[in-house]
Amino acid sequence: MKISYSIESINDLKRLREFIEEKNPQAAQLTAISIKKGINQLKSFPFLGVKVEQAPDPEIVRDLIHGNYTVRYLILSNQINILRIWHHKEKENRL
């Protein structure tokens, strides 16, 4: 499966990295790498995340919980679209 990123998810990852980088640049880099490794697991296990029950189609909209971060994604036939990424302390309304 191919993985693609929405503009919002790219901006989310940049925002998270910049926030962490203010206090610890090395931790910011490691966090971004870790999130991307978690996302890459979806290539082999696309249904790894939990269903987003409030989504129009919970079977294909899922949340991958990776440490303190949530990655919301959409499963299509041969592609996974990363929709949003956020820290668990942030507001969850990301549909």
Secondary structure, 3 states (H helix, E strand, C coil): CEEEECHHHHHHHHHHHHHHHCCCHHHHHHHHHHHHHHHHHHHCCCCCCEECCCCCCCCCEEEEEECCEEEEEEECCCEEEEEEEEECCCCCCCC
